[in-house]
């Protein structure tokens, strides 16, 4: 059984249309949200959840979302959008960071476009990024 050890959230935008930040092409990224989270021992686990509202500006963007722990990528997913110009979509995903070293860790949510030459997209909100650190009960 696990118990909650720590929790954190970063909510730069809680509503649609409250942002307009261009997503750059790879290898550049844009930091969408970040927070710090403490983990205990033994067998710590961190549950991470993200929601990002995007808008296609040009053609059909392929957006890559990554989560970094202490600067290293621990999770990546792609959203091959069927959006066309001026269409919006909210993308959500969840992952678990298993057997994290005990201590304090920095988590970041970043995005980039893999096909930026002919496509463009903006982050338009909402943007939420949450984490819950779990510790195995004795």
N, C-alpha and C positions, 0 to 999 in steps of 0.2 A: 504494500500500500504506500502511496505517496501523499505528502502534505505540501501545502504551498509554503515556499521559503521566501519568495520575493515576487513582486509584480511591478511592471512599468508600462507606460503608454506614451506615445507621441502622436498628437493629433494636430498637424499643421493646418488642416482644413476639414471641417465637419460637414460641409454642404457642397453640393454640385455648383459649379460656376464661380466659386470663391477664389480660384487660382487661374493662372494662365502661364505655365512654365513649359518652355520647349524641351522636349526630350532629345538629347544629342545623339549623334551616331557613334557606334563603337569605334575606338576603344574608350572614348570619353563616357562618363556617366553623370547623372544628376542625383544628388542625395535628396531623397524625398522625406525621410524621417529617420530619427535616431534616438536611442536611449541607452542607459546603463542598467545593468541587472546583476545582482549578487546570486551566486550559486553556492550551495553547501555540499556536504558529503554525507553518506556515501551515495554513489550512483545518481548524480544530479541529472535532471532533464529539464529542458526549456521548451515550452510550447510557444510558437510564434504565429501571429495572424496578421495579415495585411489586407487592406482594401484601398484601391486606387481608381479614381475616375479619370478617364482619358478621352480625348477628342481627336479624331483624325483631321489633319489639316490638309494633307495631300495624299491621294491614292490610298493604299492599304498598308499601313505600317506594321512591322513585325517588332513588337516590344519585348525586350528581355528585362525581367525583374530579378534582382539578386539580393540575398541577405548576407551580410558580412558580420562575422564575429571577430572583434579585435583586428580588423583590417583584412581578414582572410574570408573568401567566399565559402559559405557552408550550404547554400541552397540557390538554385537558379531555375526559373521557369520562363517559358515564352508564351506570349499571347499573339498568335497570328490573327490579327484582326480582320474581320470581313467588313470593317467600317469603310465607308467612303467619305469624301469631303464633308465636314461639318456634322458627322455622326458621333454620338457619344456612347460610352460603355463604362460600366463599373466592373472592375476585375478584383476578385478576392482569392486568396490562397492561404493555406496553413501548412506548417511544417513543424517537426520536432528536432531539436538539437540534443543528441543523446550523449551521455558520458562526458559532459563538459567538465573541465578542471574546476575544482572549487576556487572561488574568488570572485572578483568583480570584473564584468565583461561589458564591452561596448558593442551594441548591435546597430547596424545601419541597413536601411532599405534604399536601394539604388535602382535606376532604370537607364536603359539605352536602346537605340534603334539599330537593328542589324542591317536594315536596308534603307539607310538615310539618304542615299543619293537621289532616289526618286520618290521618297515618301517622307511624311512629317506627321508628328503628333505632339499634342500638348497634354500636360497633366492639368486637369480642370477642377479636381476635387470631387468627392471627398478624398482625403488621405489620412488613413489611420494605420498605426503599427503598434501592436501590443505584444507583450511577452509575460509569461508566467513561469517562474523557476520552481521546480518541484524537487523535493528531497525524499529519499526512501526512508520510511519510518522504521525505527528499530523494532 
